[in-house]
Amino acid sequence: MATTAYDIIKRPIITEQSMADTEMKRYTFEVAKSANKIEIAKAVEEIFGVKVAKVNTLNMQGKMKRVGAQPAGRRPSWKKAMVTLTPDSKSIEFFEGMV
């Protein structure tokens, strides 16, 4: 199965904390659960044309949710990646203007 860079990087995570990290050229994405750090770095470099210095990943547990009297269900679990760019790399324009 051939995966493209767009299959690996699902969406950016836009929160107060992730926007504060953009000052240090650290960007947060939701990524495919099966993706490893090397694949994530290559995908970000390919999509945004930047140089990646380091990638940190963590598996996020889905939250428990319930609707009315039904037994509690669970939101899907997902994987988060914090990508740090090299100091000489350009920033990702997608996040500009969000702060």
C-alpha positions in Angstrom: 0.0 0.0 0.0 1.5 3.3 -1.1 1.0 6.1 1.3 1.5 9.7 0.3 2.6 12.6 2.5 -1.0 13.7 2.8 -2.0 10.2 4.1 0.6 10.6 6.9 -0.2 14.3 7.9 -3.9 14.4 8.6 -4.4 17.9 10.0 -2.8 20.7 12.0 -3.6 21.0 15.7 -4.5 24.6 16.5 -4.6 25.3 20.3 -3.3 28.0 22.5 -0.3 25.9 23.4 0.5 24.8 19.9 0.3 28.4 18.6 2.7 29.6 21.4 5.1 26.9 20.2 5.2 28.3 16.7 7.5 31.1 18.1 10.2 28.3 18.5 9.4 26.8 15.1 7.5 23.8 16.6 4.3 22.8 14.8 1.8 20.2 15.9 -0.1 17.8 13.6 -2.5 14.9 13.9 -0.8 12.0 12.0 -1.5 8.5 10.9 -1.3 6.0 13.8 1.0 3.7 11.8 3.5 6.5 10.9 6.9 6.6 12.4 9.1 9.7 13.1 11.2 9.3 9.9 8.0 9.1 7.8 6.5 12.1 9.5 9.7 14.2 9.0 9.8 13.4 5.3 6.1 14.1 4.9 6.4 17.6 6.5 9.5 18.4 4.4 7.7 17.3 1.2 4.4 19.2 1.9 5.8 22.5 3.3 9.3 22.6 1.8 11.0 23.0 5.2 13.9 21.3 7.1 12.9 19.2 10.1 15.3 19.1 13.0 13.3 16.7 15.3 10.0 15.0 15.7 8.3 14.0 19.0 5.2 11.8 18.9 2.6 10.6 21.4 -0.5 8.4 21.2 -3.5 10.3 22.4 -6.2 8.2 24.2 -9.8 8.8 23.0 -12.0 10.5 25.6 -14.9 8.8 27.2 -18.2 10.3 26.0 -21.9 9.4 26.7 -25.2 10.5 25.2 -28.2 10.5 27.5 -28.7 7.2 29.3 -26.7 5.2 26.9 -23.6 3.4 28.2 -20.4 5.5 27.8 -18.6 5.2 24.5 -15.2 6.3 23.5 -13.9 8.8 20.9 -11.2 7.3 18.6 -7.6 7.3 19.8 -5.1 9.2 17.6 -1.5 10.1 17.2 0.0 13.5 17.7 3.4 14.7 16.3 5.3 17.9 17.4 7.7 18.8 14.6 10.6 21.1 15.3 12.2 22.9 12.3 15.9 23.8 12.0 16.8 27.4 13.0 17.7 28.4 9.4 14.5 26.8 7.9 11.6 29.0 6.8 8.4 28.9 8.9 5.2 27.2 7.7 3.0 29.9 6.2 -0.2 27.9 7.1 0.1 28.9 10.7 0.9 32.6 10.1 -1.9 34.9 11.1 -3.4 32.4 13.5 -1.7 33.8 16.6 
